[in-house]
Amino acid sequence: MKTLFFSYQDYERPVFAEALSQIDSQSSQQFSWQEAHLTPATAALADGYDAVCAFVNDDLSKEVLEILAEKGVKLVALRCAGFNNVDIPAAEKLGITVVRVPAYSPEAVAEHAITMIMALNRKIHKSWSRVREGNFHLHGLLGFNLYGRVAGLIGLGRIGLALARILQGFGVTVVGYDPGMSDNQIQPFNITPVSLKEIYKTSDIISLHCPLTMHTYHMINDCSISMMQPGVMLINTSRGALIDTPAVIKGLKSGQVGYLGIDVYEQEGDLFFQDLSEEVIQDDVFQRLLTFPNVLVTGHQGFFTREALQAIAGITINNIIEFEQTDQCKNSVDSSCLR
């Protein structure tokens, strides 16, 4: 089984090598690494490979999938949980199986979310810069107690539930919305099930932990922001397009949005996972976000812990081997997942 990895990063190869060394059938696996993103222009590099391994910002549109199928690719192994960048119906028609890593370390992302909440609240990013310049003044660094606040979680999968446990440890009241769970399923986690509108109206902090679908695209928009409490804190460690960025910028300018922490961005494919420090970033919307003192942006690093990388590597390799041996995989994605 020959697999070509797209969007390769230096930190990945040793982790995958370690995981591969622990697999009995390692002799049948041949991995090659390509730094380039998977796009219509680079898809032909997969000529002669049985599978490609792709990451969150790789292009798996119909056009790319058609090129991969023409080159003989039968498997797309996503080394991530999300699959919104894949044209699943097109893959099915072309006979390409798509597999993913449904869960690796929910605590990694949940812990990053709480880190953003704490940093924004206590202005850690601002105080760090001040102290380095010899400025020990406290003006503008006033925060609030998390204890007694209300946090609304949109999406109560493994990551949402992990964050709920952390927030409850701070004495935060957690309310949640997840259309895939009944109230009876939610309540044992000490989370009060509420409607989406109630999340917007009552929460001091709103954190997004849902997949990107046609129903959740730009769910944070002018309308939803107008329902929120003035000065609300918004956290997004899920998918960038859950947020209508120009609408959030309006909310930041008016003060309706008091804090914004994002580890993902709708147009991040042109920015994240690369060093652009010597270039002029052309994305004016992103650049506008960076001008706000109450905005904290990280470059899709929520997943980035040693434990998460090890889990991603192990599950990805097992997915490839399972497909090689059975032509199936328990972690496959098909059109039923889009409903």
Secondary structure as GFF3:
##gff-version 3
##sequence-region A 1 339
A	DSSP	beta_strand	2	5	.	.	.	ID=ss1
A	DSSP	alpha_helix	12	21	.	.	.	ID=ss2
A	DSSP	three_ten_helix	26	28	.	.	.	ID=ss3
A	DSSP	beta_strand	30	33	.	.	.	ID=ss4
A	DSSP	three_ten_helix	43	46	.	.	.	ID=ss5
A	DSSP	beta_strand	51	54	.	.	.	ID=ss6
A	DSSP	alpha_helix	62	70	.	.	.	ID=ss7
A	DSSP	beta_strand	75	78	.	.	.	ID=ss8
A	DSSP	alpha_helix	88	94	.	.	.	ID=ss9
A	DSSP	beta_strand	97	99	.	.	.	ID=ss10
A	DSSP	alpha_helix	106	121	.	.	.	ID=ss11
A	DSSP	alpha_helix	124	132	.	.	.	ID=ss12
A	DSSP	beta_strand	150	154	.	.	.	ID=ss13
A	DSSP	alpha_helix	158	169	.	.	.	ID=ss14
A	DSSP	beta_strand	173	177	.	.	.	ID=ss15
A	DSSP	alpha_helix	183	186	.	.	.	ID=ss16
A	DSSP	three_ten_helix	187	189	.	.	.	ID=ss17
A	DSSP	beta_strand	192	193	.	.	.	ID=ss18
A	DSSP	alpha_helix	196	202	.	.	.	ID=ss19
A	DSSP	beta_strand	205	208	.	.	.	ID=ss20
A	DSSP	alpha_helix	222	227	.	.	.	ID=ss21
A	DSSP	beta_strand	232	236	.	.	.	ID=ss22
A	DSSP	three_ten_helix	240	242	.	.	.	ID=ss23
A	DSSP	alpha_helix	245	254	.	.	.	ID=ss24
A	DSSP	beta_strand	257	262	.	.	.	ID=ss25
A	DSSP	three_ten_helix	268	270	.	.	.	ID=ss26
A	DSSP	alpha_helix	284	289	.	.	.	ID=ss27
A	DSSP	beta_strand	295	297	.	.	.	ID=ss28
A	DSSP	alpha_helix	306	326	.	.	.	ID=ss29
A	DSSP	beta_strand	332	333	.	.	.	ID=ss30
A	DSSP	three_ten_helix	335	338	.	.	.	ID=ss31
###
